[in-house]
Amino acid sequence: MTYALNRQLLDFISASPTAFHAVAQVSKHLESDGYTKLRSDAAWSLTAGGKYYLTANDSSLIAFRIPEGEVQGFLLSATHSDSPTFKLKPAPQRTAAPYAQLNTERYGGMLLHSWLDRPLSVAGRVLVEEDGRLVSRLIAPEDFSVVIPSVAVHLDRTANDGKKLNPAVDLLPLYAMAGGTAFTAQVAKWAETTEEQILGHDLYLVCQDGSMLWGADDAFISAPRLDDLACVYGCLQGFLSAEAGSAIDVLCVFDNEETGSESKQGAASTLLRDTLRRIAAALGLDETAYQQLLSRSFMVSADNAHALHPNHPELSDRDNCPVLNGGVVIKYNANQRYTTDAVSAALLRAVCRKADVPVQTFANRSDMVGGSTLGSIANTHLPVRTVDIGLPQLAMHSCYETMGSADLAQLIRLMAALYGKTVCTDESGAQYLA
Ligand code: ZN
């Protein structure tokens, strides 16, 4: 069961080399479960029991379903579709005779050294002009590789002394011999068009190393983009397997988390707020009724967490530190980089206890500044009770990351138990999810 589930995750990740592909994969799962795609430029007619989704920029996605009975609130999850990588520049080829390189810039905050000396490919979307129309084509060629070669230790005796890598010098992939096939010609071939018809592209480097289950008892899995595709997949499976309740269940997958979420399709945009408001309006609810729904809503922001590192336990707060295969992690930060507070943590813990889902906690060492994620950012537009959670992992933002093989199943179980529920408050002010 665990083996099969992890294989499904790894297949999902392989089929999702970029945010565009991840959204296409999630869409495929939703379509085969009967979800209907909505157009944002058309009026929505929503019915009780209806299942819907929409995409933004083809790189973010919001899916939702309407309960049969009276609607009490929203139960939301938020994850991200993007991962740190290198984006190809508008003119993607660079001549460095006798060689030709690809010209890239950083997307997000990756571990730079992890990109050296391993097979990389290219994937993304290409905008093709066809009969005066612009068609978006996803490409992900499997029979193409480039490599970013490191400098031999004999040529750089300081290579093992904490060398700083310069993205404009040290991290450009070797593509061809000068005068070889132009990269744009390759792209045209992959997009089944001509170079002249390509009017735009968003292309990224992709780690080609195969994902694997490994270690004694298959305790671990390693793959590119576990942050955050493991949570995308876990929330998706929980969403699809949950029983209907009184909540409008909402699955959000946002692009651009790795660059701060500030884009029209990111968690810092008004996309989610506008979508929820539009759902309420389509159900005939006025602004007051919408605000009442929000006050009974609950959101889970799911993004991976740093597990205790086997070589560097000193980098963790040992009393607030998750381990691989220890279950779902609740993330805390006093300065609201994570949005978890006593109320949202307690609401989640009560559900975990009932569903028998093990819970761990994460807080940074007090002398370290950690990352931030979707929850706090989304909350600035959508003031609902929110908890930041994640799956424990190692080597976050390496192009090849590692997590435990037992944890994904726990996230799915948690989300399946959570969906359908809204926050109930009794006359004394006591709260619970039901
Ligand atoms: Zn993340």
Boltz pocket constraint, residues with backbone or C-beta under 6 A from the ligand:
constraints:
  - pocket:
      binder: B
      contacts: [[A, 80], [A, 82], [A, 227], [A, 228], [A, 257], [A, 303], [A, 304]]
      max_distance: 6.0
